């Protein structure tokens, strides 16, 4: 009997966040990623029932621990999923911090919204309850099943998975699945988020053998990044000019990878005396835990980072660096006179302590708000980088008077040409390439770019589109 294979796109289809793909082979159902939607206009999808019963899913394969790839796992488990969650050890360790932090923020956000709406005599578009709780997040943790890079794992009958370094964040993976037997066997490669080659800290993305079907991200599928050298010089210029004005440099950043890369470059600039020796606040409850996980996994570092660590010059031991652990320490930052650098989450300004630092700095013309990561459509961060003259924070409108700067050179995502070089390493055309995890314009542009240069069969799936894999 012929075994059918199908792929359904449950997220990151003509948008960036909410990565989730349902692979069905015979009676086996697998999810690759289970991410949170972060675009404002798509958040209702987080509340919707899963398109398939969670208890019918055999396993989840997690590419990495960013919230838009793992952030709906607590909801999936609460609603009936009890299978294994396969990922690398570093991903499991970071996901634990990310999910518990997300649950805490969900609870806090629900509580504050309920109080504000009661005071204002109105109701919001979503229930004033958390999407999930810390108890829900805790229930996910025993399900993690760590896997080593490059070692096949049997994840279901007739389904073998292998994880390969994606160079995006610590522990991030491309997932290669082999499904079926004999002539009916197929290989499906999920790129996850592909990192950039020749950047500090992590190894370059893995070059892989061909696959029958490839699902590839396209976050920066329509643009090119600046070089790391130019980015570092621009970072120095921004800090020096803001310091001369007497303002603060506020950096919205994900606590995983982007923050560590910023610290790396700040360390380089400080040691070379290219910027003043300012206090740097790493204002994230997750920060210390994430840095500890980095230091536990030196085997994942590139040669340059390994050399620094061997000489006891870890960039995480930055002179003047202070990690703030509680809310009172965070609030105290705003009482400091003179210029400081504040790194805080979330990276897209959708929650967390960064919103309080924006409240205190975005209306001050001497300050700089420096974005170092991608800002999805519909997020507060995207409103700011798109030039909003005022923004809504904690129920009040705030004038945007600070200098707004976005440096794409810090991105953990490969740009158009870097992505195409990675795909070219597959050597042989797949039966079909699916372009996902990009805004519609970026995904379509990258699909056209690949077609014109390779003549590969390429499609850009819609949300909830089902494709039969022959």
Secondary structure as UniProt FT lines:
FT   STRAND          5..11
FT   STRAND          20..25
FT   TURN            26..27
FT   STRAND          28..32
FT   HELIX           40..42
FT   HELIX           44..47
FT   HELIX           54..56
FT   STRAND          59..61
FT   HELIX           67..70
FT   TURN            71..72
FT   HELIX           73..78
FT   TURN            79..80
FT   STRAND          84..87
FT   HELIX           89..120
FT   HELIX           134..141
FT   TURN            142..143
FT   STRAND          144..146
FT   STRAND          153..156
FT   TURN            157..158
FT   STRAND          159..165
FT   TURN            170..171
FT   STRAND          173..179
FT   HELIX           182..184
FT   STRAND          186..190
FT   TURN            197..198
FT   STRAND          213..217
FT   TURN            221..222
FT   HELIX           228..245
FT   STRAND          249..252
FT   TURN            255..257
FT   HELIX           258..271
FT   TURN            272..273
FT   STRAND          279..283
FT   TURN            285..286
FT   HELIX           287..296
FT   HELIX           298..300
FT   HELIX           303..310
FT   TURN            311..312
FT   TURN            315..316
FT   TURN            319..320
FT   STRAND          321..324
FT   HELIX           327..333
FT   TURN            334..335
FT   STRAND          340..344
FT   TURN            347..348
FT   HELIX           354..361
FT   TURN            362..363
FT   TURN            365..366
FT   STRAND          368..371
FT   TURN            377..378
FT   HELIX           380..385
FT   TURN            386..387
FT   STRAND          390..393
FT   TURN            394..395
FT   STRAND          396..399
FT   STRAND          403..406
FT   HELIX           408..410
FT   HELIX           416..424
FT   TURN            425..426
FT   STRAND          432..436
FT   HELIX           440..454
FT   STRAND          458..459
FT   TURN            463..464
FT   STRAND          466..469
//
